[in-house]
């Protein structure tokens, strides 16, 4: 927060050159991402403690998931001159299992992110293998390593690898605690093998539940054209000005017609009066009438209208409540561009 406020003030300095502006904005964005990560971790820990986190199983192609995560982190690896490898066991046709994709993605994202952060040179490798009736995932690196006396400690909340006063790597110390909780909710266990300056290898298991092959919706790497959005009418129900402006900028670029409502009551009335609306992006936290209740009312007279909920408090309970009241899907804030378009395409 100190960096965000400090460098935001520096942007107001008269006659600031473009190079410095770009540098300050980069620092602000990095600090915003770090702050968002910390807040998200704290919310997740609170949800775990109160028992709000539930398992929502679905069909997941773990080969596709591995590939997407590789695409997500490959640029980071290149910037650090690290070799980034993946290792899979199943063919694509046999890689479809039943599990909670969101939690599995969260566990792997955290472990890969840590491996990248704590590795200065060498490689990071991740993947999976079949181990009896479990899928055993692993994330291996040639990083700074972890002393054996800390192998249990690092899974505790706010516990970090760095034990001295210096903070070279940063972080909240919550990621591994959350990952451990998710692994155990999925019915598996997590452990590591590591020594100082010899790298680390994290392992975790989840039950192997095979699924029949299914046809998958569009993925990030497959989004090349958004022509399907042209001439569609979207109702954005959003009371926050900056959040609306972001969605408006994203969707206007693809020739979409944008209508805005700033309250649940206004959203209901607009849907009654305007039959040309093709889809609704519904914020959950609204003044006067919540997004949940607005969705219920809209669905009572337009049952076929797709409504995608969006919220910064994306707990499993909240997502399920959105689906129960009639929403077709759910978007976590901050909005990820490719995810936004992917979910819109699924509905249109």
PEKA-V825072 format. One record per residue. N is the residue number from 1. OMEGA is omega in radians with two decimals (999 if undefined). D_FIRST is the distance of its C-alpha to the first C-alpha in whole Angstrom. Layout:
N & OMEGA & D_FIRST
N & OMEGA & D_FIRST
//
This chain:
1 & 3.11 & 0
2 & 3.13 & 4
3 & -3.13 & 5
4 & -3.12 & 5
5 & -3.09 & 6
6 & -3.10 & 8
7 & 3.02 & 10
8 & 3.08 & 10
9 & 3.14 & 12
10 & 3.11 & 14
11 & 3.14 & 16
12 & 3.13 & 17
13 & -3.13 & 19
14 & 3.05 & 23
15 & 3.09 & 25
16 & -3.10 & 22
17 & -3.04 & 24
18 & -3.11 & 23
19 & 3.12 & 22
20 & 3.09 & 20
21 & -3.13 & 18
22 & 3.13 & 19
23 & 3.14 & 17
24 & -3.14 & 14
25 & 3.11 & 14
26 & 3.12 & 14
27 & 3.13 & 11
28 & 3.14 & 9
29 & 3.11 & 11
30 & -3.13 & 11
31 & 3.08 & 7
32 & 3.13 & 8
33 & 3.11 & 11
34 & 3.13 & 9
35 & 3.11 & 7
36 & 3.13 & 10
37 & 3.14 & 13
38 & 3.14 & 11
39 & 3.13 & 12
40 & 3.12 & 15
41 & -3.12 & 16
42 & 3.10 & 16
43 & 3.14 & 18
44 & 3.11 & 20
45 & 3.12 & 21
46 & 3.13 & 22
47 & 3.10 & 24
48 & -3.11 & 26
49 & -3.10 & 26
50 & 3.10 & 28
51 & -3.12 & 30
52 & -3.10 & 29
53 & -3.14 & 28
54 & 3.09 & 32
55 & 3.07 & 33
56 & -3.04 & 34
57 & 3.08 & 37
58 & 3.12 & 38
59 & -3.10 & 39
60 & 3.00 & 37
61 & -3.03 & 38
62 & 3.03 & 37
63 & 3.10 & 38
64 & 3.12 & 36
65 & 3.11 & 33
66 & -3.14 & 33
67 & -3.14 & 34
68 & 3.11 & 31
69 & 3.07 & 29
70 & 3.11 & 30
71 & -3.10 & 30
72 & -3.03 & 26
73 & -3.01 & 25
74 & -3.13 & 28
75 & 3.09 & 26
76 & 3.12 & 24
77 & 3.14 & 27
78 & 3.14 & 28
79 & 3.14 & 25
80 & -3.13 & 26
81 & 3.10 & 30
82 & 2.97 & 30
83 & -3.07 & 33
84 & -2.98 & 32
85 & 3.02 & 35
86 & -3.11 & 36
87 & 3.13 & 39
88 & -3.08 & 40
89 & -3.06 & 43
90 & 2.90 & 45
91 & -3.12 & 46
92 & -3.11 & 44
93 & -3.08 & 46
94 & -3.05 & 46
95 & -3.11 & 42
96 & -3.11 & 42
97 & 3.06 & 41
98 & 3.07 & 40
99 & 3.08 & 37
100 & -3.04 & 33
101 & -3.11 & 32
102 & -3.10 & 28
103 & 3.09 & 28
104 & 3.10 & 30
105 & 3.14 & 28
106 & 3.13 & 25
107 & -3.11 & 26
108 & 3.12 & 27
109 & 3.13 & 24
110 & -3.09 & 22
111 & 3.12 & 25
112 & 3.11 & 25
113 & 3.09 & 22
114 & -3.14 & 22
115 & 3.10 & 25
116 & -3.06 & 24
117 & -3.03 & 21
118 & 3.14 & 23
119 & -3.12 & 26
120 & -3.13 & 27
121 & 3.13 & 30
122 & -3.04 & 33
123 & 2.91 & 32
124 & -3.12 & 31
125 & 3.08 & 33
126 & -3.13 & 33
127 & -3.10 & 36
128 & 3.00 & 38
129 & 3.08 & 41
130 & 3.14 & 44
131 & -3.05 & 44
132 & -3.11 & 47
133 & -3.14 & 46
134 & 2.92 & 42
135 & 3.12 & 40
136 & 3.09 & 38
137 & 3.09 & 35
138 & 2.98 & 34
139 & -3.02 & 31
140 & 3.12 & 32
141 & 3.07 & 31
142 & -3.04 & 32
143 & -2.99 & 29
144 & 3.12 & 28
145 & -3.09 & 30
146 & 3.11 & 29
147 & 3.13 & 32
148 & -3.12 & 34
149 & -3.14 & 33
150 & -3.03 & 30
151 & 3.07 & 31
152 & -3.06 & 31
153 & -3.02 & 28
154 & 3.10 & 26
155 & 3.10 & 26
156 & -3.07 & 25
157 & 3.10 & 22
158 & 3.10 & 19
159 & -3.08 & 22
160 & 3.13 & 21
161 & -3.11 & 23
162 & -3.09 & 22
163 & 3.13 & 24
164 & -3.07 & 23
165 & -3.14 & 20
166 & -3.14 & 19
167 & -3.10 & 17
168 & -2.97 & 18
169 & 3.09 & 17
170 & -3.13 & 14
171 & -3.07 & 14
172 & -3.08 & 14
173 & -3.12 & 18
174 & -3.01 & 19
175 & -3.11 & 20
176 & 3.08 & 23
177 & 3.10 & 24
178 & 3.14 & 23
179 & 3.12 & 26
180 & 3.12 & 28
181 & 3.13 & 28
182 & 3.13 & 29
183 & -3.11 & 31
184 & 3.05 & 33
185 & 3.13 & 33
186 & 3.10 & 35
187 & -3.12 & 37
188 & 3.09 & 37
189 & -3.10 & 35
190 & 3.12 & 33
191 & 3.13 & 34
192 & 2.95 & 33
193 & -3.06 & 35
194 & 2.98 & 34
195 & 3.13 & 34
196 & 3.11 & 32
197 & 3.11 & 32
198 & 3.10 & 34
199 & -3.12 & 32
200 & 3.02 & 31
201 & 3.09 & 33
202 & 3.08 & 32
203 & 2.91 & 34
204 & -3.10 & 34
205 & 2.93 & 37
206 & 3.14 & 37
207 & 3.12 & 41
208 & 3.09 & 43
209 & -3.07 & 44
210 & 3.11 & 45
211 & 3.04 & 45
212 & 3.12 & 47
213 & 3.10 & 46
214 & 3.11 & 44
215 & -3.04 & 44
216 & 3.09 & 40
217 & -3.09 & 38
218 & 3.09 & 36
219 & -3.05 & 34
220 & -3.06 & 31
221 & -3.09 & 33
222 & -3.10 & 36
223 & -3.12 & 35
224 & -3.12 & 36
225 & 3.14 & 38
226 & -3.12 & 36
227 & -3.12 & 40
228 & -3.12 & 40
229 & -3.04 & 37
230 & 3.08 & 40
231 & 3.04 & 41
232 & 3.13 & 39
233 & -3.10 & 38
234 & 2.99 & 35
235 & 3.08 & 34
236 & 3.13 & 30
237 & -2.99 & 29
238 & 3.13 & 26
239 & -3.13 & 24
240 & -3.02 & 21
241 & -3.10 & 22
242 & 3.12 & 19
243 & 3.09 & 20
244 & -3.11 & 24
245 & 3.12 & 23
246 & -3.14 & 22
247 & 3.13 & 25
248 & 3.13 & 27
249 & -3.11 & 26
250 & -3.02 & 27
251 & 3.11 & 30
252 & -3.13 & 32
253 & -3.10 & 32
254 & 3.00 & 34
255 & 3.09 & 37
256 & 3.04 & 36
257 & -3.04 & 37
258 & 2.99 & 34
259 & -3.11 & 34
260 & 2.93 & 31
261 & -3.11 & 31
262 & 3.08 & 29
263 & 3.11 & 30
264 & 3.13 & 32
265 & 3.14 & 36
266 & 3.13 & 35
267 & 3.13 & 35
268 & -3.11 & 38
269 & 3.14 & 40
270 & 3.14 & 39
271 & 3.08 & 40
272 & -3.03 & 43
273 & -3.02 & 44
274 & -3.10 & 43
275 & -3.12 & 45
276 & -3.13 & 43
277 & -3.11 & 40
278 & -3.07 & 40
279 & 3.13 & 36
280 & 2.95 & 34
281 & -2.93 & 30
282 & 2.99 & 29
283 & -3.08 & 26
284 & -3.09 & 26
285 & -3.09 & 24
286 & 3.07 & 26
287 & 3.03 & 28
288 & -3.12 & 31
289 & -3.07 & 32
290 & 3.08 & 30
291 & 3.10 & 30
292 & -3.08 & 32
293 & 3.08 & 35
294 & 3.11 & 35
295 & 3.13 & 36
296 & -3.11 & 39
297 & 3.13 & 40
298 & -3.12 & 40
299 & -3.14 & 41
300 & 3.12 & 44
301 & 3.03 & 46
302 & -3.03 & 44
303 & -3.10 & 44
304 & -3.09 & 44
305 & 3.12 & 41
306 & 3.09 & 38
307 & 3.10 & 35
308 & 3.11 & 31
309 & 3.07 & 29
310 & -3.09 & 25
311 & 3.06 & 22
312 & -3.10 & 19
313 & -2.96 & 20
314 & 3.06 & 23
315 & 3.11 & 24
316 & -3.13 & 28
317 & -3.14 & 29
318 & 3.11 & 28
319 & 3.14 & 29
320 & 3.11 & 32
321 & 3.11 & 32
322 & 3.12 & 32
323 & -3.11 & 35
324 & -3.11 & 37
325 & 3.02 & 37
326 & 3.11 & 38
327 & -3.13 & 35
328 & -3.09 & 36
329 & -3.04 & 32
330 & 3.08 & 29
331 & 3.06 & 26
332 & 2.98 & 22
333 & 0.02 & 19
334 & -3.05 & 17
335 & 3.01 & 21
336 & -2.96 & 22
337 & -3.08 & 25
338 & 3.11 & 28
339 & 3.10 & 27
340 & -3.10 & 28
341 & 3.12 & 31
342 & -3.12 & 32
343 & 3.08 & 32
344 & 3.13 & 33
345 & 3.11 & 36
346 & -3.08 & 37
347 & -3.09 & 38
348 & 999 & 40
//
